[in-house]
Amino acid sequence: MNEFDALLQDNIVLLQRYVNFKVNNKHDAEDLIQDICLAATVGFDSLKNISSFKAWLFGIAKHKCNDYYRQKSKNMNIPLDSLPESALSIGRFGITEQSGVRDTLDTLSDKEKQILYLYFFMDLSQEDIAKKLSVPLGTVKSRLHYAKEKFKQHYPYKITSKGEQNMKKLPEYLPEYKIVRSKLDPFAVKWEELQGWLMIPRIGNELTWGLFDIPSRKRTEYTEMKAVGKAEIHGIEGVEISAIQYGAEDYYRTGSVDKTERRFVAQLTDTHCRYLAESHIENGVRKLYTFLDGDDFTNNWGFGEDNCGNEVNISAKGLLKRNDNIITGHPEKEVLDIVGRYTVTLGEKAYDTVCVMDIQCFNDGVASEQYLDKNGRTILWRRFNKNNWAYKRYGKTWTEMLPENETLIINGETYVHWYDCITDYVI
């Protein structure tokens, strides 16, 4: 088996799910999958970075599906039965956006449906629509305006126009930053954030955080979070959190390239912060996992003995010692500890912080640095991968893939800097 065949085999099931989600006609979907595989075979030599194979393959799939619908749109009749479902669920576990869209479209005329379909689903410019329909550009503009206004009047949920961003604050590129170790002793801190998602689970709280690639520093995705109300899971009361991810990597499962939604239930006490449940929509079905679901939940969302969560009141325990980029510490597989006090200068702002090192609590072969200020809020979060992490998936070590990136030596093993996160707390 050659390299291309091996990579395609690793991704073929996901590709089939993606295309079948986008195209309801089974025979058309099978033809599209064959076309995608053929295009990938022909173009494989042009792929410069093998680690980008999945994203590259699904990029081909996206364009092929768009071409399929463009061909369909040549007819005046809009193929509403073939429109892809949305991944966004409205409410906790109830109606989906897709049914609201269909119900609203049913109230419009055929011409109004057509103009919205070409503009939003086919992503055609107004100039291209004018050429396709053989009508003046002014006609397209007025027809589109009135169709959007009529849709808004009948649609039961808040919507945004094409190109409008929900997130206003986070920059497209990560600001330059400097991290300097302080001679002062690290301070103790009350850290109430959810581990990994940087949100304090308290009703009314909102947060936007972004993920930035290194070394490009470009924002690759961002997440908007909001604590929306109380919730109870198996008799334990917590707070329900909506988390909408834009540009998330798992779009192939949800059918939405632009955004996916998760729902969490989390609990914050005087001593610990923990996840109680997580849900998302996968292949059109809402999946719900709770702390009673064993490894299906704990491997992704659990932490601590009996899922007690991460400690809220933290101070340096001496489990880890850091000297520049060399970290040595406790022989246990998973460990979390404060390793020093640092001044983090992000853009024009300087923050007095402590650095919390997480060694493999997040995932096997993964380490992170989390710089917290005296309010217990994350100023900067940095992820590092063990050099052979996910080697079977990428076929290279991380020092080969990211040779210019910073490295840490943790208990004699090399870890490579992968990406960073900041939140609107620092903007």
C-alpha positions in Angstrom: 0.0 0.0 0.0 1.5 3.4 -1.0 1.4 6.6 1.0 -1.7 8.0 -0.7 -3.7 4.8 -0.3 -2.9 4.6 3.4 -3.9 8.2 4.0 -7.1 7.8 2.0 -8.0 4.6 3.8 -7.6 6.4 7.2 -10.0 9.1 6.0 -12.5 7.3 3.7 -15.2 6.7 6.4 -15.1 10.3 7.4 -15.3 11.4 3.8 -18.3 9.1 3.2 -20.0 10.6 6.2 -19.4 14.1 5.1 -20.6 13.6 1.5 -23.7 11.6 2.6 -24.5 14.4 5.0 -24.3 17.0 2.3 -26.0 15.1 -0.4 -29.2 13.1 0.4 -29.3 11.4 -3.0 -27.4 8.1 -2.4 -26.4 7.5 -6.0 -25.2 11.1 -6.4 -23.3 10.9 -3.2 -21.5 7.7 -4.4 -20.6 9.4 -7.7 -19.3 12.4 -5.8 -17.1 10.3 -3.5 -15.5 8.6 -6.6 -14.9 12.1 -8.1 -13.3 13.3 -4.9 -11.0 10.3 -4.6 -10.0 10.6 -8.3 -9.3 14.4 -7.9 -7.2 13.6 -4.8 -5.3 10.9 -6.6 -4.4 13.2 -9.5 -3.5 16.1 -7.2 -1.7 14.3 -4.4 1.8 15.1 -5.8 1.0 18.8 -5.3 0.3 18.4 -1.6 3.3 19.9 0.2 2.5 19.0 3.7 1.3 15.4 4.3 0.0 16.4 7.8 -2.6 18.6 6.0 -4.0 15.6 4.0 -7.3 15.5 5.8 -8.0 19.2 5.5 -6.9 19.1 1.9 -9.1 16.1 1.1 -12.2 17.7 2.7 -11.4 21.0 0.9 -11.8 19.0 -2.4 -15.0 17.4 -1.1 -16.4 20.8 -0.2 -15.8 22.2 -3.7 -17.2 19.1 -5.3 -20.4 19.4 -3.3 -20.6 23.0 -4.1 -20.2 22.2 -7.8 -23.0 19.6 -7.5 -25.4 22.2 -6.1 -24.4 24.8 -8.6 -25.3 22.4 -11.3 -28.7 21.8 -9.6 -29.3 25.5 -9.3 -29.3 26.0 -13.0 -33.0 25.0 -12.8 -35.5 27.5 -11.4 -36.7 24.9 -9.0 -34.6 25.0 -5.8 -33.6 21.5 -4.6 -34.7 22.1 -1.0 -34.8 18.4 -0.3 -31.1 18.3 -1.0 -30.1 21.2 1.3 -27.6 20.1 4.0 -28.9 20.1 7.5 -27.4 22.6 10.0 -25.4 21.4 13.0 -26.7 24.1 15.3 -29.3 23.0 17.8 -31.8 25.6 19.1 -32.5 25.3 22.8 -31.1 22.6 24.9 -32.0 19.4 23.1 -34.9 20.5 21.0 -35.6 21.8 17.5 -32.7 22.2 15.1 -32.0 25.3 13.0 -32.5 23.2 9.9 -36.3 22.7 10.5 -36.7 26.4 11.2 -35.0 27.3 7.9 -37.1 24.9 5.9 -40.3 26.2 7.5 -39.3 29.8 6.8 -38.3 29.0 3.2 -41.8 27.5 2.6 -43.3 31.0 3.2 -41.3 32.6 0.4 -41.9 32.7 -3.4 -39.9 30.6 -5.8 -37.8 33.6 -6.9 -37.1 34.5 -3.3 -36.0 31.0 -2.5 -33.8 30.9 -5.6 -32.0 34.2 -4.8 -31.3 33.1 -1.2 -30.1 29.7 -2.4 -27.7 31.1 -4.9 -26.3 33.7 -2.5 -26.1 31.8 0.8 -25.8 28.1 -0.1 -23.9 28.5 -3.4 -21.9 31.5 -2.1 -22.2 33.3 -5.5 -21.5 37.0 -5.7 -24.3 39.3 -6.8 -22.5 39.8 -10.1 -22.4 36.1 -10.7 -26.1 35.7 -9.9 -26.9 38.5 -12.4 -25.0 36.6 -15.1 -26.6 33.2 -14.2 -30.2 34.6 -14.2 -29.6 37.0 -17.1 -31.0 40.0 -15.1 -29.5 43.4 -14.3 -27.3 43.7 -11.2 -29.8 46.2 -9.7 -32.6 43.6 -10.0 -30.4 41.1 -8.1 -29.6 43.6 -5.3 -33.3 44.6 -4.8 -34.6 41.0 -5.0 -31.9 39.8 -2.5 -32.7 42.7 -0.1 -36.4 42.0 0.0 -35.9 38.2 0.2 -33.6 38.6 3.2 -36.0 41.0 4.9 -38.9 38.6 4.3 -36.9 35.7 5.6 -35.9 37.6 8.8 -39.6 38.5 9.4 -40.7 34.9 9.4 -37.6 33.2 10.9 -38.2 32.3 14.6 -34.5 32.8 15.7 -31.9 35.5 15.6 -29.7 35.3 12.5 -26.7 37.2 11.1 -26.2 38.3 7.5 -23.6 36.8 5.2 -20.1 37.8 6.2 -21.2 39.2 9.6 -19.0 38.0 12.4 -20.4 37.3 15.9 -17.0 37.7 17.4 -15.7 41.3 17.2 -12.7 41.4 19.6 -10.2 38.7 18.9 -7.5 39.6 16.4 -6.9 37.6 13.2 -3.3 37.3 14.2 -1.9 36.6 17.7 -0.2 39.8 19.1 3.5 39.5 19.7 4.3 38.5 23.3 7.2 38.1 25.7 7.5 35.9 28.7 10.1 36.8 31.4 10.6 34.8 34.6 10.3 36.9 37.8 12.6 36.6 40.8 9.5 36.9 43.0 7.9 33.8 44.5 4.8 32.5 42.8 1.5 33.5 44.3 -1.4 31.3 45.2 -4.5 31.9 43.1 -8.2 31.0 43.0 -8.6 29.4 39.6 -12.3 28.9 38.7 -12.0 28.3 35.0 -13.1 25.1 33.3 -9.9 23.2 32.4 -9.3 23.4 28.7 -12.2 25.8 27.9 -11.1 28.8 30.0 -14.7 29.7 31.0 -15.9 30.3 34.6 -19.1 28.3 34.9 -21.2 31.0 36.6 -24.6 32.1 35.3 -24.4 35.2 33.1 -20.7 34.8 32.3 -19.6 35.1 28.6 -16.3 34.4 27.0 -14.7 34.3 23.5 -11.4 32.5 23.1 -9.3 31.9 20.0 -6.8 29.3 18.8 -3.7 30.6 17.0 -1.4 28.5 14.9 2.4 28.7 15.5 4.6 29.9 13.8 2.1 31.7 11.5 0.3 33.2 14.5 -2.9 33.2 12.4 -6.2 32.5 14.2 -7.5 29.1 13.0 -10.7 28.9 15.1 -12.6 30.6 17.9 -15.3 29.8 20.4 -18.1 31.9 21.9 -19.3 30.6 25.3 -22.2 31.7 27.5 -23.5 30.3 30.8 -27.2 30.2 30.0 -28.9 28.8 33.2 -29.1 26.2 35.9 -29.1 22.5 35.0 -29.2 19.2 36.9 -27.5 16.0 35.9 -28.3 12.8 37.9 -29.3 14.9 40.9 -26.2 17.2 40.9 -26.9 20.8 40.1 -24.6 22.8 37.8 -24.6 25.5 35.1 -25.5 24.9 31.5 -23.0 26.5 29.0 -23.4 27.0 25.3 -20.2 26.8 23.3 -20.3 27.7 19.6 -17.1 26.8 17.7 -16.3 28.6 14.4 -13.8 26.8 12.1 -13.5 23.8 14.3 -11.6 20.8 12.9 -14.5 18.3 13.5 -16.7 19.9 10.8 -16.8 16.7 8.9 -18.9 15.1 11.7 -21.4 17.9 12.1 -21.9 18.8 8.4 -21.1 22.5 9.1 -17.8 24.0 8.0 -18.6 27.3 9.6 -19.7 26.4 13.1 -20.6 23.7 15.6 -22.3 23.9 18.9 -21.6 22.0 22.2 -23.5 22.2 25.4 -21.8 21.6 28.7 -23.1 21.2 32.2 -20.4 22.2 34.7 -20.2 22.6 38.5 -18.2 25.1 40.4 -17.7 24.7 44.2 -15.4 26.3 46.7 -12.8 23.6 46.1 -13.3 22.2 42.6 -14.5 22.9 39.1 -15.6 20.1 36.9 -17.6 18.9 33.9 -20.8 17.0 34.6 -22.1 16.5 31.0 -21.3 17.3 27.3 -23.4 17.2 24.2 -23.0 17.9 20.5 -24.7 17.0 17.2 -23.0 14.2 15.2 -24.3 13.0 11.9 -27.6 14.8 12.6 -28.0 13.2 16.1 -27.5 14.9 19.4 -25.0 12.9 21.5 -25.1 13.4 25.2 -22.5 12.1 27.7 -22.5 12.5 31.4 -20.1 11.7 34.3 -21.8 8.3 34.7 -20.9 7.2 31.2 -17.5 5.8 32.1 -14.5 6.2 29.7 -16.7 7.7 27.0 -16.9 10.8 29.2 -13.9 10.7 31.5 -11.3 10.2 28.8 -12.4 13.5 27.2 -14.0 15.6 30.0 -13.2 14.0 33.3 -10.4 14.9 35.6 -9.2 13.8 39.0 -10.3 10.9 41.2 -14.0 10.1 40.6 -14.1 13.1 38.3 -13.7 15.5 41.2 -12.4 18.1 38.7 -9.5 20.5 39.0 -8.7 22.3 42.2 -9.9 25.9 42.5 -7.4 27.0 45.1 -3.9 26.3 43.7 -0.4 27.0 44.8 3.1 25.7 44.0 3.4 22.1 45.4 6.9 21.4 44.3 5.8 18.5 42.0 7.5 20.1 39.0 10.7 22.1 38.7 11.5 24.3 35.8 14.9 25.7 34.6 14.4 27.6 31.4 13.0 25.0 29.0 13.9 22.0 31.1 11.1 20.6 33.3 11.6 17.7 35.7 9.2 16.4 38.2 6.9 13.8 39.7 7.2 10.3 38.3 3.4 10.0 38.0 2.0 9.9 34.4 -0.2 13.0 34.9 0.7 16.0 37.0 -0.3 19.7 37.3 1.6 22.3 39.2 2.7 25.9 39.3 6.3 26.2 38.1 7.1 29.9 38.6 6.1 33.5 38.4 6.3 35.3 35.1 5.7 38.7 33.5 3.7 38.1 30.3 3.7 41.1 27.9 1.0 40.7 25.3 0.9 43.5 22.8 1.2 46.7 24.9 -0.1 45.1 28.2 2.0 43.5 30.9 0.6 40.9 33.3 2.0 39.5 36.5 1.3 35.7 36.3 2.0 32.3 37.6 2.7 29.5 35.1 0.6 26.3 35.6 2.2 23.3 33.8 -0.1 20.5 32.8 1.8 17.3 31.9 -0.4 14.7 30.2 -3.6 15.6 32.2 -5.1 16.9 29.0 -4.0 14.0 26.8 -1.2 11.4 26.6 1.9 13.1 25.1 0.5 16.6 25.6 1.8 19.3 27.8 0.6 22.9 28.3 1.6 26.2 29.9 -1.2 28.3 31.3 -0.3 31.7 32.6 -2.8 33.0 35.2 -3.1 36.5 36.7 -4.0 37.2 40.3 -7.7 37.1 39.4 -7.2 33.4 38.3 -7.9 34.3 34.7 -5.9 32.9 31.7 -3.6 35.4 30.0 -2.0 33.0 27.6 -2.3 29.2 27.1 0.3 27.3 25.1 0.2 23.7 23.9 3.2 21.4 23.4 3.2 17.9 21.8 5.6 15.1 22.7 7.8 14.6 19.6 6.2 11.3 18.7 2.6 12.3 19.6 0.1 11.0 17.0 3.0 9.7 14.8 0.8 7.1 13.1 -1.5 9.9 12.0 1.0 12.4 10.8 3.9 10.1 9.7 6.5 12.6 11.1 7.8 13.8 14.4 6.9 17.3 15.5 10.5 18.5 15.3 10.3 17.4 11.6 7.0 19.2 11.0 7.7 22.3 13.0 11.5 22.6 13.1 11.5 26.3 14.0 9.1 26.1 16.9 10.1 26.3 20.6 10.8 23.0 22.4 10.6 21.9 26.1 12.5 19.0 27.6 10.2 17.3 30.1 11.7 14.5 32.1 14.2 14.0 29.2 11.5 13.9 26.5 11.2 16.6 23.8 7.9 18.5 23.4 7.2 20.9 20.5 5.2 24.1 20.7 2.0 23.7 18.5 -0.5 26.5 19.1 -1.6 29.2 21.5 -4.9 30.4 22.9 -6.0 33.8 24.3 -9.4 35.1 25.3 -11.3 38.4 25.1 -10.3 38.9 28.8 -6.9 40.2 27.6 -8.2 42.3 24.6 
